Amino acid sequence: VRSANTPMDKANPWGKDRPGKDVELHLYRSMIRSLMYLTASRPDIMFDVCACARYQVTPKECHLHAVKRIFR
């Protein structure tokens, strides 16, 4: 696995009305929770984590991919 240059992919914008498969809610929320904890030591990912946290009600696959990219 190689690391990402930037936490968010600027080439693939996503919004709340974007079509896609739903993902497991508990998995997505636990990943967001871990990232929120990491923002204490990594303030450079704060904006991206907050952007992903907005979609905790109905996360799609594109949101999950964005969260995984932040972990890289």
N, C-alpha and C positions, 0 to 999 in steps of 0.2 A: 504494500500500500504506500503510495507516495503522498506527501503532504500537499495541501492546496496553497497556492500563492496568496489568495484572498479568502476570507471566510464566506463571502456570498458570491454567487455566480451572476455577474452583471449581464451575461448574454441570455439568461433564461429568467425573465421576470415572472412572478406569479402573484395571483390575487385570490381573494376568497371565493370568487365565482368560477375559478378555473376547473374544468372537468378533470376527472381522474378517479382512481380507486381510493376508497377510504382506507385508512390504516388503523391499527389497533390504538385506541385512545390511551390506554394505560402506558404502553410503550413510548408513545410520543411525549406524554406528560412527564414521564420519568426521565427521558432524555433532556427535556427542557429544564427540569429541576436540577439535573447535574450541571448543565451549562450555566444556570443562574449561580450556582455555587462557585463555578470556575471564574465568573466575572470579577470576583473579589481580587484575584491575582492576575487576571488577564482583562484589563479594561478595554483593550482593543476589540474585543468581540461583543461588547455590550450592545451596540446598535443592532447587530445581526441577531443576537439572541432575543432581544425584545421584539424584533420584527417577526421572528418565528413564533414567539409566545402569543402573538395576536390570534393565531389560528389553532388554539388548543381545543376549541369546541368541535370543529369538523376538519381535522387535518387530512390532507390528501397525500398521495405519493410524492408529489413535487415538494411539499413541505418537509416530509421525512428526509428526502435527499438533501435538502438545504441544511437540515440539522446535522446530518451525517457529515456534510462538507465542513461545517464549523468544527466538528470533532477532529477532523484531519489537521 
